[in-house]
Amino acid sequence: MASDATPLFAILAREIRETGPIGLDRYMALCLGHPRHGYYATRDPFGAAGDFVTAPEISQMFGELIGAWAAAILPTLPGERPCLVELGPGRGTLMADALRALNAAGAAFDLHLVETSPVLRRLQAQRLAEAAPRFHDSVASLPDAPLLVIANEFFDALPARQFVRTGRGWCERRVGLTPDGDALAFGLDPEPDPRLAAEAPAGAVLTLPSQALAVMRDLSRHLVARGGALLAIDYGFDSSADRPGLGDTLQAVADHRFVDPLLRPGEADLTLHVDFGALARAAMAEGASIQGPVTQRDFLFSLGLDLRAERLKVRATPAQAETIDAAVARLTDPDPRGMGALFKVLCARHPCLGALPGLPAPIAPPT
Protein backbone atom coordinates (compact mmCIF):
# COMPACT_ATOMS: atom_id res chain seq x y z
CA MET A 1 0.00 0.00 0.00
CA ALA A 2 1.26 3.50 -0.86
CA SER A 3 2.78 5.44 2.03
CA ASP A 4 0.29 8.31 1.62
CA ALA A 5 -2.80 6.06 1.51
CA THR A 6 -5.75 7.15 3.69
CA PRO A 7 -7.77 4.88 6.01
CA LEU A 8 -10.57 4.97 3.45
CA PHE A 9 -8.22 3.72 0.71
CA ALA A 10 -7.81 0.44 2.60
CA ILE A 11 -11.59 0.03 2.80
CA LEU A 12 -12.03 0.81 -0.89
CA ALA A 13 -9.19 -1.51 -1.92
CA ARG A 14 -10.65 -4.38 0.08
CA GLU A 15 -14.11 -3.94 -1.47
CA ILE A 16 -12.67 -3.73 -4.99
CA ARG A 17 -10.60 -6.88 -4.48
CA GLU A 18 -13.63 -8.74 -3.15
CA THR A 19 -16.36 -7.58 -5.55
CA GLY A 20 -14.61 -5.88 -8.47
CA PRO A 21 -14.38 -2.24 -9.56
CA ILE A 22 -17.09 0.03 -8.15
CA GLY A 23 -19.24 2.70 -9.81
CA LEU A 24 -18.58 6.39 -9.35
CA ASP A 25 -21.76 6.63 -7.26
CA ARG A 26 -20.44 4.09 -4.77
CA TYR A 27 -17.03 5.78 -4.72
CA MET A 28 -18.54 9.22 -4.01
CA ALA A 29 -20.85 7.83 -1.35
CA LEU A 30 -17.94 6.30 0.56
CA CYS A 31 -15.56 9.23 0.09
CA LEU A 32 -18.08 11.80 1.28
CA GLY A 33 -20.30 9.84 3.64
CA HIS A 34 -18.38 6.99 5.25
CA PRO A 35 -19.34 7.21 8.96
CA ARG A 36 -15.73 7.14 10.23
CA HIS A 37 -13.47 8.16 7.36
CA GLY A 38 -15.76 10.11 5.02
CA TYR A 39 -14.95 13.70 4.11
CA TYR A 40 -17.98 15.27 5.81
CA ALA A 41 -17.83 12.98 8.84
CA THR A 42 -14.43 14.22 9.92
CA ARG A 43 -14.18 17.98 9.34
CA ASP A 44 -15.63 21.45 8.87
CA PRO A 45 -14.62 22.11 5.24
CA PHE A 46 -16.01 25.64 4.89
CA GLY A 47 -14.33 29.03 4.86
CA ALA A 48 -10.79 30.28 4.48
CA ALA A 49 -9.44 27.73 6.97
CA GLY A 50 -11.23 24.88 5.19
CA ASP A 51 -11.25 23.63 1.61
CA PHE A 52 -13.77 25.90 -0.14
CA VAL A 53 -16.00 28.95 0.33
CA THR A 54 -19.73 28.99 -0.43
CA ALA A 55 -21.97 31.99 -1.09
CA PRO A 56 -23.23 32.33 2.53
CA GLU A 57 -19.61 32.53 3.71
CA ILE A 58 -18.88 35.32 1.22
CA SER A 59 -21.50 37.72 2.57
CA GLN A 60 -24.38 37.91 5.03
CA MET A 61 -26.43 39.46 2.22
CA PHE A 62 -26.87 36.09 0.52
CA GLY A 63 -28.61 34.46 3.48
CA GLU A 64 -30.57 37.61 4.30
CA LEU A 65 -32.06 37.69 0.80
CA ILE A 66 -32.95 34.01 0.99
CA GLY A 67 -34.61 34.74 4.33
CA ALA A 68 -36.61 37.60 2.84
CA TRP A 69 -37.63 35.32 -0.05
CA ALA A 70 -38.78 32.65 2.41
CA ALA A 71 -40.62 35.20 4.56
CA ALA A 72 -42.72 36.21 1.55
CA ILE A 73 -43.76 32.60 0.85
CA LEU A 74 -44.27 30.94 4.26
CA PRO A 75 -47.53 32.81 5.05
CA THR A 76 -49.04 31.58 1.76
CA LEU A 77 -48.55 27.89 2.63
CA PRO A 78 -51.43 25.91 4.13
CA GLY A 79 -51.53 25.22 7.86
CA GLU A 80 -50.55 27.31 10.85
CA ARG A 81 -46.88 26.33 11.06
CA PRO A 82 -45.27 25.17 7.85
CA CYS A 83 -41.77 23.69 7.94
CA LEU A 84 -38.69 25.55 6.76
CA VAL A 85 -36.11 22.98 5.65
CA GLU A 86 -32.48 23.33 4.67
CA LEU A 87 -30.65 20.51 2.92
CA GLY A 88 -26.94 20.34 3.76
CA PRO A 89 -26.81 23.48 5.95
CA GLY A 90 -23.00 23.62 6.25
CA ARG A 91 -22.04 25.64 9.31
CA GLY A 92 -25.55 27.07 9.57
CA THR A 93 -24.34 30.37 8.12
CA LEU A 94 -27.07 30.75 5.50
CA MET A 95 -29.84 29.91 7.95
CA ALA A 96 -28.45 32.16 10.69
CA ASP A 97 -28.53 35.10 8.27
CA ALA A 98 -31.93 34.07 6.90
CA LEU A 99 -33.41 33.90 10.39
CA ARG A 100 -32.76 37.61 10.93
CA ALA A 101 -34.99 38.45 7.97
CA LEU A 102 -37.56 35.82 8.93
CA ASN A 103 -37.78 37.00 12.52
CA ALA A 104 -38.06 40.63 11.44
CA ALA A 105 -41.01 39.62 9.25
CA GLY A 106 -42.66 37.70 12.08
CA ALA A 107 -42.74 34.47 10.06
CA ALA A 108 -44.08 31.37 11.85
CA PHE A 109 -42.45 28.02 11.02
CA ASP A 110 -40.66 24.98 12.40
CA LEU A 111 -37.02 24.58 11.36
CA HIS A 112 -35.78 21.23 10.02
CA LEU A 113 -32.23 20.48 8.87
CA VAL A 114 -31.15 17.52 6.73
CA GLU A 115 -27.54 16.82 7.70
CA THR A 116 -25.51 13.59 7.95
CA SER A 117 -22.23 15.02 9.30
CA PRO A 118 -21.92 14.85 13.09
CA VAL A 119 -19.27 17.57 13.00
CA LEU A 120 -21.53 19.98 11.11
CA ARG A 121 -24.61 19.05 13.13
CA ARG A 122 -22.87 20.23 16.29
CA LEU A 123 -22.01 23.55 14.66
CA GLN A 124 -25.56 23.98 13.35
CA ALA A 125 -27.15 23.09 16.68
CA GLN A 126 -25.02 25.66 18.47
CA ARG A 127 -25.43 28.44 15.92
CA LEU A 128 -29.17 27.98 15.41
CA ALA A 129 -30.11 27.02 18.97
CA GLU A 130 -32.74 29.75 19.33
CA ALA A 131 -34.69 28.30 16.38
CA ALA A 132 -34.68 24.79 17.96
CA PRO A 133 -33.87 22.92 14.76
CA ARG A 134 -34.85 19.30 14.28
CA PHE A 135 -32.34 17.12 12.47
CA HIS A 136 -32.85 14.48 9.79
CA ASP A 137 -30.51 12.02 8.10
CA SER A 138 -32.46 12.24 4.83
CA VAL A 139 -35.54 13.83 3.28
CA ALA A 140 -37.47 10.60 3.96
CA SER A 141 -38.11 11.56 7.59
CA LEU A 142 -39.30 15.13 6.99
CA PRO A 143 -42.74 15.75 8.53
CA ASP A 144 -45.97 15.26 6.61
CA ALA A 145 -46.59 18.99 6.35
CA PRO A 146 -46.15 21.88 3.90
CA LEU A 147 -42.45 22.45 3.26
CA LEU A 148 -40.32 25.36 2.10
CA VAL A 149 -36.98 23.75 1.23
CA ILE A 150 -33.66 25.55 0.67
CA ALA A 151 -30.87 23.59 -1.03
CA ASN A 152 -27.73 25.68 -1.56
CA GLU A 153 -24.82 23.66 -2.99
CA PHE A 154 -26.50 20.41 -2.02
CA PHE A 155 -27.24 18.56 -5.25
CA ASP A 156 -23.68 18.87 -6.60
CA ALA A 157 -22.31 16.53 -3.89
CA LEU A 158 -24.84 13.72 -4.36
CA PRO A 159 -23.38 10.50 -5.83
CA ALA A 160 -23.88 9.95 -9.56
CA ARG A 161 -22.99 7.41 -12.23
CA GLN A 162 -20.85 8.16 -15.28
CA PHE A 163 -20.69 6.49 -18.69
CA VAL A 164 -18.16 6.85 -21.50
CA ARG A 165 -19.03 6.50 -25.18
CA THR A 166 -17.00 3.75 -26.82
CA GLY A 167 -17.22 1.90 -30.12
CA ARG A 168 -19.38 -0.66 -28.32
CA GLY A 169 -21.76 1.88 -26.78
CA TRP A 170 -22.03 3.61 -23.39
CA CYS A 171 -19.84 1.79 -20.87
CA GLU A 172 -20.02 2.67 -17.18
CA ARG A 173 -16.97 4.26 -15.62
CA ARG A 174 -15.62 2.27 -12.69
CA VAL A 175 -13.06 2.85 -9.96
CA GLY A 176 -10.59 -0.01 -9.60
CA LEU A 177 -6.98 -0.60 -8.61
CA THR A 178 -3.75 -0.21 -10.54
CA PRO A 179 -1.95 -3.50 -11.38
CA ASP A 180 0.26 -3.21 -8.29
CA GLY A 181 -2.77 -2.53 -6.08
CA ASP A 182 -1.21 0.58 -4.55
CA ALA A 183 -3.48 3.21 -6.10
CA LEU A 184 -6.95 3.77 -7.50
CA ALA A 185 -7.58 4.05 -11.23
CA PHE A 186 -10.53 4.64 -13.56
CA GLY A 187 -11.65 1.92 -15.93
CA LEU A 188 -14.73 0.95 -17.94
CA ASP A 189 -17.20 -1.90 -17.87
CA PRO A 190 -16.41 -4.24 -20.77
CA GLU A 191 -20.07 -4.34 -21.87
CA PRO A 192 -22.16 -1.26 -22.68
CA ASP A 193 -25.43 -0.40 -20.97
CA PRO A 194 -28.17 -1.19 -23.53
CA ARG A 195 -30.55 1.38 -21.99
CA LEU A 196 -28.41 4.32 -23.12
CA ALA A 197 -28.75 5.38 -26.74
CA ALA A 198 -27.74 9.08 -26.85
CA GLU A 199 -25.62 9.98 -29.86
CA ALA A 200 -22.16 11.31 -29.01
CA PRO A 201 -18.57 11.08 -30.26
CA ALA A 202 -16.21 8.46 -28.89
CA GLY A 203 -14.82 9.46 -25.51
CA ALA A 204 -17.82 11.60 -24.52
CA VAL A 205 -18.81 11.37 -20.85
CA LEU A 206 -22.45 11.17 -19.75
CA THR A 207 -23.38 11.71 -16.09
CA LEU A 208 -26.56 10.22 -14.65
CA PRO A 209 -27.33 12.03 -11.37
CA SER A 210 -29.36 9.15 -9.99
CA GLN A 211 -29.42 10.23 -6.34
CA ALA A 212 -30.12 13.89 -7.13
CA LEU A 213 -33.07 12.90 -9.31
CA ALA A 214 -34.39 10.55 -6.61
CA VAL A 215 -34.27 13.34 -4.00
CA MET A 216 -35.99 15.75 -6.37
CA ARG A 217 -38.72 13.23 -7.17
CA ASP A 218 -39.32 12.46 -3.48
CA LEU A 219 -39.55 16.12 -2.51
CA SER A 220 -41.70 17.02 -5.52
CA ARG A 221 -44.24 14.33 -4.62
CA HIS A 222 -44.32 15.76 -1.09
CA LEU A 223 -44.79 19.33 -2.34
CA VAL A 224 -47.62 18.32 -4.68
CA ALA A 225 -49.36 16.35 -1.92
CA ARG A 226 -48.90 18.77 1.00
CA GLY A 227 -47.91 22.13 -0.50
CA GLY A 228 -44.74 24.18 -0.61
CA ALA A 229 -41.66 24.83 -2.72
CA LEU A 230 -38.01 23.84 -3.13
CA LEU A 231 -35.32 26.38 -4.02
CA ALA A 232 -32.16 24.80 -5.45
CA ILE A 233 -29.03 26.95 -5.91
CA ASP A 234 -25.94 25.30 -7.33
CA TYR A 235 -23.39 25.41 -10.09
CA GLY A 236 -24.30 23.59 -13.26
CA PHE A 237 -26.02 23.70 -16.63
CA ASP A 238 -29.49 23.42 -18.16
CA SER A 239 -29.82 20.39 -20.42
CA SER A 240 -32.85 19.49 -22.52
CA ALA A 241 -34.59 16.14 -22.87
CA ASP A 242 -33.19 15.58 -26.36
CA ARG A 243 -29.78 17.12 -25.72
CA PRO A 244 -28.30 15.65 -22.52
CA GLY A 245 -25.36 17.40 -20.95
CA LEU A 246 -22.07 15.77 -21.90
CA GLY A 247 -18.65 16.27 -20.38
CA ASP A 248 -16.71 15.15 -17.35
CA THR A 249 -17.44 17.66 -14.58
CA LEU A 250 -16.23 15.51 -11.69
CA GLN A 251 -13.91 17.57 -9.52
CA ALA A 252 -12.14 17.26 -6.20
CA VAL A 253 -11.19 20.24 -4.05
CA ALA A 254 -8.90 20.39 -1.02
CA ASP A 255 -7.28 23.47 0.53
CA HIS A 256 -8.95 25.74 -2.06
CA ARG A 257 -7.40 24.01 -5.07
CA PHE A 258 -8.32 21.23 -7.45
CA VAL A 259 -6.77 17.84 -6.77
CA ASP A 260 -6.87 14.36 -8.28
CA PRO A 261 -10.29 12.85 -7.35
CA LEU A 262 -8.71 9.41 -6.84
CA LEU A 263 -5.84 10.60 -4.69
CA ARG A 264 -6.22 10.38 -0.88
CA PRO A 265 -9.92 9.39 -0.85
CA GLY A 266 -11.93 10.86 2.01
CA GLU A 267 -9.76 13.97 2.27
CA ALA A 268 -11.16 16.04 -0.60
CA ASP A 269 -14.63 17.27 -1.53
CA LEU A 270 -16.08 15.53 -4.61
CA THR A 271 -18.73 17.27 -6.72
CA LEU A 272 -20.32 17.28 -10.17
CA HIS A 273 -22.01 20.09 -12.06
CA VAL A 274 -25.77 19.95 -11.52
CA ASP A 275 -28.00 19.15 -14.50
CA PHE A 276 -30.83 21.59 -13.85
CA GLY A 277 -32.77 20.44 -16.90
CA ALA A 278 -32.84 16.90 -15.55
CA LEU A 279 -33.92 18.14 -12.09
CA ALA A 280 -36.72 20.19 -13.63
CA ARG A 281 -37.99 17.24 -15.68
CA ALA A 282 -37.91 14.99 -12.59
CA ALA A 283 -39.97 17.53 -10.62
CA MET A 284 -42.53 17.98 -13.38
CA ALA A 285 -42.88 14.22 -13.80
CA GLU A 286 -44.18 14.14 -10.21
CA GLY A 287 -46.72 16.90 -10.88
CA ALA A 288 -44.75 19.90 -9.63
CA SER A 289 -44.50 23.11 -11.58
CA ILE A 290 -41.15 24.87 -11.94
CA GLN A 291 -39.72 28.36 -12.11
CA GLY A 292 -36.29 28.78 -13.70
CA PRO A 293 -33.54 27.97 -13.87
CA VAL A 294 -32.09 31.49 -13.88
CA THR A 295 -28.57 32.63 -13.12
CA GLN A 296 -27.65 33.45 -9.54
CA ARG A 297 -26.81 36.96 -10.74
CA ASP A 298 -30.33 37.59 -12.04
CA PHE A 299 -31.95 35.98 -9.00
CA LEU A 300 -30.00 38.01 -6.43
CA PHE A 301 -30.45 41.31 -8.24
CA SER A 302 -34.19 40.56 -8.60
CA LEU A 303 -34.37 40.15 -4.82
CA GLY A 304 -32.64 43.50 -4.27
CA LEU A 305 -28.99 42.64 -3.66
CA ASP A 306 -27.82 46.03 -4.85
CA LEU A 307 -30.27 47.84 -2.54
CA ARG A 308 -29.25 45.71 0.43
CA ALA A 309 -25.60 46.46 -0.27
CA GLU A 310 -26.25 50.21 -0.35
CA ARG A 311 -28.09 50.04 2.97
CA LEU A 312 -25.22 48.19 4.60
CA LYS A 313 -22.71 50.72 3.27
CA VAL A 314 -24.52 53.65 4.90
CA ARG A 315 -22.95 52.79 8.26
CA ALA A 316 -19.84 51.07 6.92
CA THR A 317 -16.27 52.27 7.08
CA PRO A 318 -14.51 52.72 3.73
CA ALA A 319 -12.81 49.35 4.20
CA GLN A 320 -16.12 47.67 5.03
CA ALA A 321 -17.81 49.29 2.03
CA GLU A 322 -15.05 47.95 -0.19
CA THR A 323 -15.64 44.46 1.24
CA ILE A 324 -19.38 44.74 0.56
CA ASP A 325 -18.76 45.80 -3.04
CA ALA A 326 -16.30 42.93 -3.51
CA ALA A 327 -18.87 40.46 -2.19
CA VAL A 328 -21.55 41.72 -4.58
CA ALA A 329 -19.10 41.46 -7.47
CA ARG A 330 -18.12 37.92 -6.55
CA LEU A 331 -21.67 36.66 -6.03
CA THR A 332 -22.85 38.13 -9.33
CA ASP A 333 -19.75 37.77 -11.52
CA PRO A 334 -21.14 37.40 -15.09
CA ASP A 335 -18.07 35.58 -16.42
CA PRO A 336 -19.10 32.05 -17.55
CA ARG A 337 -16.85 30.67 -14.81
CA GLY A 338 -17.97 33.22 -12.19
CA MET A 339 -20.58 32.58 -9.52
CA GLY A 340 -23.11 34.91 -11.09
CA ALA A 341 -23.33 32.91 -14.31
CA LEU A 342 -22.12 29.42 -13.41
CA PHE A 343 -24.54 29.15 -10.47
CA LYS A 344 -28.20 28.63 -11.34
CA VAL A 345 -31.43 28.86 -9.35
CA LEU A 346 -34.39 26.49 -9.87
CA CYS A 347 -37.66 26.31 -7.97
CA ALA A 348 -39.98 23.28 -7.89
CA ARG A 349 -43.32 24.09 -6.31
CA HIS A 350 -46.96 23.19 -5.85
CA PRO A 351 -48.84 24.14 -9.04
CA CYS A 352 -51.35 26.27 -7.12
CA LEU A 353 -48.79 28.59 -5.54
CA GLY A 354 -48.60 32.05 -7.02
CA ALA A 355 -45.48 33.15 -8.90
CA LEU A 356 -42.57 33.24 -6.45
CA PRO A 357 -40.21 36.25 -6.17
CA GLY A 358 -37.02 36.55 -8.23
CA LEU A 359 -37.93 33.84 -10.73
CA PRO A 360 -39.59 33.55 -14.16
CA ALA A 361 -43.26 32.67 -14.58
CA PRO A 362 -44.16 29.11 -13.55
CA ILE A 363 -44.14 26.27 -16.05
CA ALA A 364 -46.93 23.80 -15.33
CA PRO A 365 -46.34 20.04 -15.45
CA PRO A 366 -47.60 18.16 -18.50
CA THR A 367 -51.14 16.88 -18.20
C-alpha positions, 0 to 999 in steps of 0.5 A, spaced: 500 500 500 502 507 498 505 510 504 500 516 503 494 512 503 488 514 507 484 509 512 478 509 506 483 507 501 484 500 505 476 500 505 475 501 498 481 496 496 478 491 500 471 492 497 474 492 490 478 486 491 472 482 493 467 484 488 470 488 483 471 495 480 465 500 483 461 505 480 462 512 481 456 513 485 459 508 490 465 511 490 462 518 491 458 515 497 464 512 501 468 518 500 463 523 502 459 519 507 463 513 510 461 514 517 468 514 520 473 516 514 468 520 510 470 527 508 464 530 511 464 525 517 471 528 519 471 535 518 468 542 517 470 544 510 467 551 509 471 558 509 478 560 508 481 555 513 477 549 510 477 547 503 472 551 499 467 557 500 460 557 499 456 563 497 453 564 505 460 565 507 462 570 502 457 575 505 451 575 510 447 578 504 446 572 501 442 568 506 438 575 508 435 575 501 434 568 501 430 569 508 426 575 505 424 570 499 422 565 504 418 570 509 414 572 503 412 565 501 411 561 508 404 565 510 401 563 503 402 555 505 397 551 508 396 550 515 398 554 521 406 552 522 409 550 515 416 547 515 422 551 513 427 545 511 435 546 509 438 541 505 446 540 507 446 546 511 453 547 512 455 551 518 448 554 519 451 560 516 445 561 510 440 559 515 443 564 521 442 570 516 436 568 513 433 567 520 434 575 521 430 576 515 424 571 517 424 574 525 423 581 522 417 579 518 414 575 524 414 568 520 411 562 523 415 556 522 418 549 524 425 549 522 428 542 520 435 540 517 437 535 513 444 533 515 448 527 515 455 530 518 456 529 526 461 535 525 456 539 522 450 538 526 454 540 532 455 547 529 448 547 526 445 546 533 449 551 536 449 556 531 441 555 530 439 554 537 434 559 538 430 556 532 430 549 535 432 545 529 430 538 528 435 534 524 434 528 519 438 524 516 435 524 509 428 527 506 425 521 507 423 523 515 421 530 513 414 531 517 408 530 513 406 537 512 407 543 507 415 544 506 419 550 504 426 547 502 432 551 501 438 547 497 444 551 496 450 547 494 447 540 495 445 537 489 452 537 486 455 533 492 450 527 491 453 521 488 452 519 480 454 514 475 458 516 469 458 512 462 463 513 457 461 513 449 465 507 446 465 503 439 461 498 443 456 503 446 455 507 453 460 503 458 459 505 465 466 508 468 468 504 474 473 505 480 478 499 480 486 498 482 492 499 478 496 492 477 500 493 483 494 494 487 497 501 490 493 506 487 486 507 485 484 508 477 478 509 472 476 503 468 470 501 464 465 496 464 467 491 458 459 491 456 455 497 454 449 499 458 443 497 452 438 502 456 443 508 453 442 510 446 444 518 446 448 519 440 455 522 441 462 522 439 467 516 442 470 518 448 464 523 450 462 522 458 455 522 460 453 523 467 446 520 470 445 524 477 441 518 480 441 520 487 439 527 485 433 525 481 431 521 486 431 526 492 428 531 487 422 526 485 421 524 493 420 532 494 416 534 488 411 528 490 411 531 497 410 538 495 404 536 490 401 532 496 402 537 502 404 544 499 410 548 498 416 549 494 423 547 493 429 552 491 435 549 489 441 553 488 448 550 485 453 550 479 451 547 473 447 547 466 441 546 463 440 540 459 434 538 454 430 532 454 433 531 447 440 534 448 443 531 454 449 534 458 455 531 456 462 532 459 466 530 465 465 535 470 467 531 476 472 535 480 475 534 487 477 540 491 482 540 497 485 546 501 482 551 495 485 548 489 483 542 485 486 535 486 486 528 483 479 525 485 482 518 486 488 521 490 487 520 498 480 518 498 476 521 504 480 527 504 477 532 498 470 534 496 467 531 490 462 534 486 459 534 479 455 540 475 448 539 476 444 538 471 438 543 472 434 540 466 434 533 468 432 536 475 426 540 472 424 534 468 424 529 474 420 535 478 414 535 473 414 528 472 411 528 479 406 533 478 410 539 480 410 546 476 417 549 476 420 556 475 427 557 472 432 555 472 435 562 472 442 565 473 444 566 480 446 573 478 439 575 475 436 571 482 440 576 487 439 582 483 431 581 482 431 580 490 434 587 491 442 585 492 444 592 490 439 595 494 441 591 500 448 592 499 447 600 499 443 600 505 449 596 509 454 601 506 450 607 509 454 605 516 460 602 513 467 604 514 470 605 507 474 598 508 467 595 510 464 598 504 469 595 499 468 588 502 461 589 501 462 591 493 467 585 492 462 580 495 456 583 490 461 582 485 463 575 486 456 573 487 454 576 481 460 575 476 457 574 469 463 571 467 461 564 464 466 561 470 464 566 475 458 565 480 453 569 477 453 565 471 455 558 473 450 558 479 443 557 477 437 557 481 431 552 480 424 552 484 420 546 484 413 548 487 406 546 488 402 548 481 397 552 485 402 557 488 402 564 485 409 566 482 414 566 487 419 572 487 425 573 483 424 567 478 420 567 471 413 565 470 411 558 472 411 552 467 406 547 469 407 540 469 404 536 463 397 533 463 
